[in-house]
């Protein structure tokens, strides 16, 4: 199990985490800041300059998941992770990656009053990553924390309080905060995150997506909680399951829309393996046009989806990864022509 301690920069997460490992038996501290520091030595400077925060690096998010899972496999027990996560899609990606490895997460938020938070930032000592820079490093780190108060406030008003168990630390010492966290974990107040547990593939997979259209002929895209990026409704075909029926099942599970007929095939696309992904066959089916009543009954939010929207082809180009967009583009052409297409890596063949 992981106890993930979230909160604004300067909220006292690390100090509370150090106290917490003394209160929870067989627990280990894992600070993902270490991975960020390591990447500064491993990645080319040009690569680092392209992002404003190492959390924006996909490799950082991937390494957090892999390292946490490996640590738990090595030492067992409970992993205590003090780390700010203010972007819901990053939380979903990391927690979803942990869930796919059957690692459960209890998510807690340290939330002092903003006036207290600002006082703590003003008086905090330099973080060890900036200590070598002296007073200038301390100033930059404090400014960094101040700059992230607005994103923290936005997350607090949105998804964050609905997702995490909140601990008001305005008047608490680090030890008292750790006691509150330990009690919330023991008595179940800090519940398990409901991110869908989608196992990581170990070989090529067969996946079925279903294109659903509104009355303006826009296509439905969904934003899954268990992986990064927009997608089509659908998922992996289970052993012994017919692909079209798998698509219908996934649409019902993800959106609550129940199709009354099997969809027709639009595209077969072979996705080549790109490590660490295995690739496989990707099928897209035509689920037809939904009436306004059906589009209003989409079940959101939920454990599988954080959002959905009907988009034009042009809008989809800005949301989907390139290969996925090409798959959609050719599926729309196949729908117009009334005949299915075979693709390899998003490119028609034959």
C-alpha atoms as one frame of an Amber mdcrd trajectory, in Angstrom:
protein
   0.000   0.000   0.000   1.018   3.596  -0.612   0.086   6.544   1.585   0.390
   9.506  -0.758   0.664  12.847   1.048  -0.348  15.677  -1.261  -0.510  19.420
  -0.705   0.868  22.733  -1.840   4.609  23.334  -1.947   5.533  24.322   1.593
   2.591  22.545   3.269   4.924  20.353   5.343   4.479  17.058   3.517   8.041
  15.791   3.928   8.261  16.712   7.635   4.973  14.902   8.307   6.084  11.908
   6.229   9.267  11.534   8.289   7.178  11.425  11.442   4.631   9.089   9.866
   7.074   6.267   9.154   7.653   6.090  12.920   3.916   5.632  13.511   3.062
   3.099  10.793   4.801  -0.273  11.288   6.909  -1.586   8.409   6.755   1.665
   6.452   9.351   3.266   4.184   9.771   6.852   2.975   9.968   7.424  -0.779
  10.406  11.010  -1.961   9.955  11.350  -5.763  11.990  14.570  -5.615  14.976
  12.233  -5.818  13.922  11.146  -9.303  13.549  14.755 -10.430  17.045  15.503
  -9.149  18.452  12.455 -10.909  16.896  13.384 -14.237  18.701  16.714 -14.132
  21.928  14.726 -14.366  20.676  12.149 -16.875  18.761  14.114 -19.510  20.260
  16.570 -21.997  19.851  20.178 -20.891  17.944  20.985 -24.083  15.404  18.338
 -23.140  15.028  19.778 -19.648  14.645  23.313 -20.975  11.521  22.275 -22.891
   9.501  21.890 -19.669   8.901  24.195 -16.748   8.560  21.390 -14.190  10.076
  17.916 -14.168   6.566  16.553 -13.499   5.825  17.515 -17.117   8.375  14.917
 -18.235   6.644  11.606 -19.052   9.804   9.788 -17.957   9.481  11.288 -14.447
   5.914  10.056 -14.061   6.851   6.633 -15.429   9.868   6.333 -13.124   7.808
   7.323 -10.081   5.459   4.417 -10.783   8.228   1.928 -11.552  10.354   2.940
  -8.559   7.458   2.870  -6.107   6.345  -0.568  -7.326   9.924  -1.900  -7.202
  10.451  -0.532  -3.691   7.281  -2.185  -2.438   8.303  -5.468  -4.048  11.680
  -5.203  -2.304  10.749  -4.016   1.195   7.005  -4.696   1.431   4.758  -2.973
   3.930   3.675   0.631   3.397   5.329   3.250   1.218   4.896   6.843   2.418
   5.147   9.272  -0.509   5.194  13.048   0.129   4.637  14.648  -3.276   2.616
  17.539  -4.645   0.280  16.575  -7.516  -1.874  19.459  -8.730  -2.744  18.252
 -12.235  -5.479  15.652 -12.228  -4.197  13.958 -15.365  -0.808  13.408 -13.701
  -2.487  12.032 -10.583  -4.549   9.710 -12.774  -1.533   8.567 -14.767   0.578
   7.818 -11.693  -2.152   6.288  -9.569  -3.450   4.371 -12.606   0.042   3.002
 -13.255   0.268   1.883  -9.629  -3.208   0.348  -9.811  -2.199  -1.622 -12.899
   0.527  -3.175 -10.743  -2.031  -3.974  -8.043  -0.654  -1.296  -5.716  -3.401
   0.423  -3.738  -3.127   4.107  -2.836  -4.578   6.111   0.034  -4.524   9.774
  -0.940  -4.321  12.496   1.707  -4.148  16.262   1.350  -2.442  18.591   3.823
  -4.408  21.828   3.605  -3.380  24.643   5.952  -5.114  28.001   5.605  -3.532
  30.030   2.808  -2.282  32.709   5.207  -0.508  29.999   7.221   0.853  28.449
   4.030   2.333  31.769   2.907   3.918  32.298   6.322   5.503  28.859   6.180
   6.857  29.456   2.692   8.337  32.789   3.782  10.113  31.193   6.729  11.088
  27.834   5.343  14.731  26.788   5.006  16.247  26.096   1.630  15.421  22.751
   0.074  18.500  20.617  -0.234  18.352  20.787  -4.066  18.826  24.552  -3.881
  21.124  24.775  -0.858  24.242  24.715  -2.979  23.073  27.931  -4.645  23.040
  29.832  -1.339  20.610  32.720  -0.767  19.756  32.919  -4.472  18.688  29.278
  -4.429  16.564  29.853  -1.335  14.890  32.822  -2.994  14.117  30.859  -6.157
  12.650  27.972  -4.174  10.423  30.290  -2.149   9.266  32.027  -5.326   8.581
  28.623  -6.888   6.325  27.768  -3.954   4.525  31.133  -4.172   4.003  30.690
  -7.923   2.254  27.376  -7.341  -0.308  28.681  -4.868  -2.726  29.653  -7.664
  -2.594  26.198  -9.342  -3.035  24.657  -5.887  -6.060  26.877  -5.239  -7.567
  25.859  -8.599  -7.059  22.150  -7.868  -8.512  22.642  -4.401 -11.660  24.169
  -5.865 -11.931  21.360  -8.424 -10.945  17.718  -8.222  -8.524  17.628  -5.311
 -10.816  17.752  -2.283 -13.206  15.268  -3.880 -10.353  12.817  -4.401  -8.240
  13.074  -1.242  -8.901  12.927   2.486  -8.251  16.462   3.739  -6.246  17.204
   6.886  -6.281  20.841   8.037  -2.760  21.397   9.353  -3.074  25.106  10.155
  -2.433  24.570  13.879  -0.689  21.182  13.790   2.949  20.276  14.279   4.498
  17.739  11.871   4.077  15.018  14.514   0.440  15.928  15.133  -0.136  15.917
  11.371   1.418  12.452  11.148  -0.881  11.256  13.940  -3.928  12.522  12.035
  -2.751  10.773   8.877  -2.065   7.504  10.698  -5.519   7.601  12.310  -7.196
   8.303   8.935  -5.380   5.344   7.377  -6.181   2.999  10.265  -9.877   3.827
  10.554 -10.494   3.941   6.791 -11.299   7.669   6.582  -8.584   7.871   3.938
 -10.221   5.469   1.521  -8.649   3.587  -1.355  -8.511   5.504  -4.628 -10.989
   4.146  -7.159  -8.706   4.407 -10.191  -9.492   1.459 -12.461  -6.990  -1.361
 -12.180  -5.988  -2.048 -15.763  -3.141  -4.585 -15.867  -0.095  -3.627 -17.888
   0.037  -5.732 -21.089   2.706  -8.407 -21.285   2.220  -9.128 -24.996   0.449
  -7.720 -28.050  -3.190  -6.901 -27.372  -6.419  -6.791 -29.355  -8.449  -3.648
 -28.612 -11.870  -2.533 -29.849 -12.960   1.108 -29.974 -16.396   2.416 -30.891
 -17.058   5.728 -32.605 -20.229   7.392 -31.355 -21.652  10.498 -33.038 -23.991
  13.246 -31.883 -26.704  14.882 -33.981 -24.116  17.279 -35.440 -21.990  14.294
 -36.539 -19.254  15.093 -34.040 -17.423  12.083 -32.587 -17.232  11.227 -28.891
 -13.774  11.200 -27.268 -13.153  10.190 -23.668 -10.406  11.095 -21.202  -9.571
   7.906 -19.228  -8.375   8.118 -15.640  -6.122   5.082 -16.010  -3.856   6.399
 -18.767  -2.734   9.659 -20.294  -4.383  11.181 -23.348  -7.780  11.230 -25.035
  -9.195   8.048 -26.529 -12.215   6.479 -28.164 -14.672   4.586 -25.941 -13.530
   0.981 -25.882 -10.814  -1.220 -24.489  -8.952  -4.512 -24.599 -10.835  -7.550
 -25.909 -10.940 -10.277 -23.284  -9.973 -13.867 -23.979 -12.710 -15.634 -25.944
 -14.655 -12.406 -26.510 -15.839 -11.188 -29.912 -14.279  -7.759 -30.663 -17.554
  -6.019 -31.588 -19.199  -7.264 -28.403 -16.153  -6.144 -26.422 -16.614  -2.658
 -27.831 -20.288  -2.627 -26.826 -19.380  -3.841 -23.334 -16.675  -1.208 -22.883
 -18.979   1.591 -24.071 -21.573   0.572 -21.474 -18.985   0.278 -18.686 -17.285
   3.582 -19.451 -20.163   5.838 -20.440 -23.406   4.123 -19.435 -24.563   4.134
 -23.081 -26.054   0.780 -24.060 -26.024   0.108 -27.779 -28.970  -1.902 -29.098
 -27.044  -3.435 -32.009 -23.570  -4.641 -32.822 -21.523  -1.882 -34.475 -20.087
  -2.304 -37.967 -16.332  -2.429 -38.611 -14.597   0.694 -39.925 -10.854   0.154
 -39.486  -8.370  -2.577 -38.636  -5.059  -1.018 -37.608  -1.925  -2.943 -36.688
  -0.021  -0.888 -34.117   3.680  -1.807 -34.150   5.407  -2.305 -30.797   7.125
   0.789 -29.408   8.899  -0.082 -26.155   7.762  -0.098 -23.446   4.460  -0.703
 -25.304   3.729  -4.019 -27.041   1.345  -2.804 -29.741  -1.195  -5.115 -31.354
  -4.406  -4.973 -33.382  -6.706  -1.981 -32.969 -10.259  -2.149 -34.348 -12.624
   0.785 -34.697 -16.367   0.230 -35.075 -19.228   2.549 -36.037 -21.591   2.858
 -33.080 -23.887   5.200 -34.991 -25.533   8.491 -34.159 -26.901   9.082 -30.660
 -29.984  11.151 -29.999 -29.798  14.107 -27.627 -31.245  12.075 -24.783 -28.501
   9.475 -25.009 -25.737  12.068 -25.102 -27.097  13.660 -21.932 -27.045  10.319
 -20.106 -23.279   9.800 -20.303 -22.169   8.846 -16.797 -19.448  11.247 -15.689
 -17.358  11.572 -13.710 -16.612   7.969 -12.791 -13.758   5.637 -11.910 -12.841
   5.105 -15.569 -13.339   8.559 -17.130 -12.538  12.061 -15.945 -14.176  13.691
 -18.939 -15.664  13.326 -22.410 -16.620  15.582 -25.289 -18.038  15.493 -28.799
 -15.512  16.985 -31.229 -15.061  17.705 -34.908 -12.274  16.025 -36.839 -10.237
  19.234 -36.633 -10.690  19.445 -32.863  -9.733  15.780 -32.493  -6.388  16.521
 -34.161  -5.441  18.647 -31.140  -6.503  16.042 -28.577  -5.448  12.654 -29.927
  -1.881  11.352 -30.307  -0.844  11.374 -34.009  -1.287   7.655 -34.740  -4.621
   7.575 -32.934  -5.801  10.605 -34.876  -4.809   8.959 -38.175  -6.833   5.942
 -37.141  -9.827   8.198 -36.563  -9.272  10.100 -39.804  -9.324   6.927 -41.895
 -12.254   5.529 -39.918 -14.272   8.626 -40.821 -13.340   8.122 -44.497 -14.367
   4.461 -44.281 -17.696   5.522 -42.768 -18.308   7.879 -45.693 -17.347   5.241
 -48.270 -19.198   2.381 -46.610 -16.215  -0.016 -46.662 -13.680  -1.010 -43.996
  -9.953  -0.185 -44.298  -6.820  -2.039 -43.200  -4.036   0.108 -41.712  -0.561
  -0.430 -40.347   0.557   2.221 -37.886  -2.302   4.471 -39.015  -1.414   4.201
 -42.721  -3.689   2.383 -45.237  -2.160  -0.709 -46.823  -3.374  -2.495 -49.931
